Amino acid sequence: MDMAYLRAHPEHLPTFLTHQRIRETPVRANISRLTLDDGVSLFAKSWPESSGAAPDGYFAAEAAGLRWLRAAGAVPVPEMIVALPHVIATEWVDEGEADRHAAENFGRGLAALHRSGAEQFGAPWPGWIGPLPLDNTPSDGPWSTWFAERRLLPYLRISADRGALSGADIAVVEEIIKTIEAYAVEEPPARIHGDLWPGNLLWGADGRGWLVDPAAHGGHRETDLATLSLFGGVAQLDVIIAAYRAEWPLAEGWERRVPLHQLHLLLVHTAAFGAGFRAGVMAAASAVLRG
C-alpha cells in the first residue's frame, strides 16, 4: 500500500493493518507510526479493541476539526488521510524544538486562524474532548451564556456526580456560572482549537508549530491563549502571546480573564479523571471571583 492507493481506498487501511501489510511502529497506547511502501509515514490513532466499539462520532469529530482548522490556511495542521469509525490517520510530523522564530510565526498564525472566524459558537458536528462528549450545538450567543451552559455546567455536573468536587466547591463554580456576564468580554465566534493545552501544540522539525488533537469549534479566541498556559505552560509562551497581540490586539484586561477560560478544561479533567485535578479547578475559580 502506497499513499496513492491509500488516498483512493482509505477504507482498506484496517485490513492491511490486520494482515500486517503495513509497517506499524507503536508510539504509545493506541497510537502508531505507519510506514507505507513508498516510504511515506503516517500518524495513526485507533480505538482499543478491549474497550469495544468507539463512541459514535468520536473520530469523526477529530477529523472534522482538523479539516476545519486546516482549511483556514493560517497555521500548520496535519492533513487528514483516513477517517474511519475506529481509526484515523494523518500526515506524520517529525518533532523538533521550539525557538523564538517558530513561536513568533505560530503566534501570528494563531491570530490569523482565530480571525478566520466561525458562523456560530459551537460546530456543525457533535464534539468530543478527551473521553467525554462535547456539546457543539450551534448558538448565536452571547458567548458568556453559551460558555456557561455548554462548556462549564456539563462538566461541573459530571465532576459532582463522581465526587471529584465537594458541595462547597460546586457552589463556587455555580456562582461563576450564574454571574458570568460580570467576568466576560463578548466577541464574535472565532475559529479555535478548543483543547489547546501545551501537549496539543507540536513543535515540528520543520521549524513550525503544528496544531494536533483538537476539539475545534466556534468559540472565544482568549480560550486558546488561556489554555496554552495550563500544566506548566507551552515553551516560548511569552513570545507567542506578543506575536499574537501584534497581529490582533486583545481586549483590555485579557490577563484577568485567563482563569475563566481555563476553567472549562480544568473541569473536563475533574469530570474525566477525578479529584486529583480539584486544586486546579478551585484555584482558577477563586481567581475568577477575585477579578
N, C-alpha and C positions, 0 to 999 in steps of 0.2 A: 504494500500500500504506500503510494506516494501522495504528496499534497494535492495534486490534480485529481487523483481518484477520490481522496477523502472529501474534497470540496463537492465533487459530483455525487458522492454516495455517503454522506455523513452517518446515515442510519446503520452502516455496516461496521462502524467502529467497535461496538460491543462484541460482535462475533470475532473480529480479528484479535481483540484482546483475550477473549476466552480461549482461543486456539493458539495463543502466543505467536501470532504472526507479526506483531509489532514489538520492538524492544521497549520494555517498560522498566523504568528505574524509580523505585519508591523514593519519595522526598520526605513525607511524613504521613500520618494516618489519612488514608483515602485520597492522597494527592501523589501524583506520579509525573515523571518526565517521560514523554513518549518520543521515540526517535523513529521517523519514517524511513522508507527505503531510499529516499533522495537526500537523506541527511538532515531534513528539517526537524526541529524539536518543537514539541507542544507541551503545554501545561494542562494536565487533566485532573479533574476533581470528580469523584464518584461518591455515591451513597453506599454506606456499609451494608453488605448483604445480611449481616446479623441483625440489622435493625428493620428488616422488612422493606416494604416499598417506600420510596422517598415521598415526603409530603407533596400533595398535589400543588404544582406550580413552583416548587422550591427552586429548581434550577432554571426554570423559565423566567423567574423574576431576576435572577442574577444576569442571565443572558440579555434580557430586555434592558436592564440598567446599563450594562457595559455598552451595548449598541447605542443607546440614547446619549450617553456621555461621549462616546467616540464620535458620534455624528456632529457634535459641535465643532470638532476640529481645533479645539483650544489647548488641550493638554494630552499627553500620551495616554492611551487606553489600549490594552491588548485587544487584538481583533478576535472576535468570536468565530470559531471554525465549526464546532459541533455543539449543538444544544439539544439534548435528549432528556427524557424524564429522569434517568438515573445517572447521567454523566454529562459533563460539559468539557470542552477542550478549546483553549485559546492559544494564541501565539506565545512562545516562550520568551521571557525577558531575562537575560543574564544580569545578575546583581552586581552593583558597583558601590561606590562611596558617594556620600553627599558632600558636595563642595559648594562654595559660595555662588559660582556661576549657575550651577544646576538649581540651587534654591531660588535665585532671582528669577530664572526662567519659569520655574514652577509657580512662583507667586503671581507672576504676570499671567501665566496660562490659566491658573485657577480663577483669577478675576474675570478673564475672558469667558471661561466656562460658565460661571455664575451669571454673567451678563447675557449669555445666550438665552436665558430665561426658560420658563415653563408656562403652559397655558393656565394651569391652576396649581394650588397646593395639592400634594398627593401625586398620583400617577395613574395611567390607564390600566396598569396591571396590578394584581394582588402582590403585596410585598412580603419579604422575609428579612429579618435581621438576626444574624446568628441562628439559633434553633427556634426562634419564635416568629409567629406571623406578625406582619406589619400592615396596619390598616392604611391603605393608599387611596381610599375613597376620595375622588376629586372634590375640591371645595374652592369656592371663590374667596374664602377668607371671612373676616380678617385673620392674619397669621396667628395672633395670640390665641384666639379661640380654637382654631384648628390644632395648634401645637398642644394646647392643654387637653383637648378631647382625644386626639389621635396619637400623640407621642408621649404624654405623661400619664394620664389616667389609666390606660390599659395595663401598663407595666407596674404602676403602683398597686393595682388590684391583684395582679399575679404575685407580686412581692409579698403583699399582705397575706394572700391565701397560703403561701408556702412558709410563712413565719419568718421571712427574711428581714422584716421591719416590725418594730413594736408599734403599739397603738399610738404612743406619743410621736413616734417618727412619722407615721401615716398622717397624723393631724397636721404636722408641719408642712408636708408636701401638699396636702389638701388645701391649706391656706394659700399657698402659692398658686395653685390651680384656680382657686376662686377669685384671686386678685391679680391675675397675670397681666392684665392691661396696665397695671401700675409699673411693671418692670420692663415691658416690651417696647420696642420701636418697630412700627409696622413698615414693611416694604413689600413690593410686588414679588411674586414667586420667582426664585432663582433656580437654575438647574444645578442641583447639588448631589454630591456623592452620597451623603446621608449616613455613613458609618466611617467617617474619616478619622479614626484613631491612628496613631503612628504606624501600626502594623499594616495598614492598608495603603500606605504610600511607599512604593517600591523604588528605590534609587537604582537606576539601571547602569550597566557598564557603558552604555552609550552616552552617559553624562546627563541624563534626563530623569525627572521624577514621574513615575507611572502610577496611575490610579488603578487599584485592583479591588476585588471583592466588595462591590458597592451594595448599598440599599438605596439606590438612586430614586429621586422624586423631586417634585417642585417644593422647595422649602425656603428657609431664610438663609442667606449666604453666611451670616455670622455663625450658624451652626457648624459648618465645615471648619471654619477657622478655630472655633472654640474646642472642638474635639481633637484637633491636631496637638493640643497641649495636654491631653489626658495621658495618664500612665507613664509619666516621665517626660513626655513631650517629644516631638519629632526633631531630628537633627536639623540645625540651621533654621529653627522656627522664627527667630527674630528677623532673619534675612527674608524669609518667605513673607512674613507679615508686612515688612517695609516695602517690598516689591509690589505686593498686592495693593497696599494703600496708595502707592504712587500711580498705579494703573486705575484704581477705582476707590476713592476715599470712603472710609466707613463713617457711619453716623456718629455724632458726638456721644461719648460715654460707652463705646462698644466694649471697653475692657470690663466695665462693671456688669455687663450682661453675659460675660463668658460663663459663669456658673449656671445661669438659667439654661443656656443652650446645652451645657454638658449634662444637665440633669436627666435628659432623655436617655442617653447611652448608659449612664450610671444606673438608672432604674432598670434598663434592659438587663444589666449584669446581676442585680439582685433578683430579678424575676427568673433569669435563666440559671444562675449559679449559686444563689443563696446569700446568707448573711455575711459572708466574707467581704462583700462589697458595700456593706451598710455604711461604713465610715465615710466612704466617698460620697454616697448619696447625701448624708447628713451634713457633710462639710459644704457641699455645693448648695444645699437648701438653706443652710444658715447664712451663707454668703449672699444669696439672693435676697433674703429678708433684711439683711443689714444694708443692702443697697450699695 
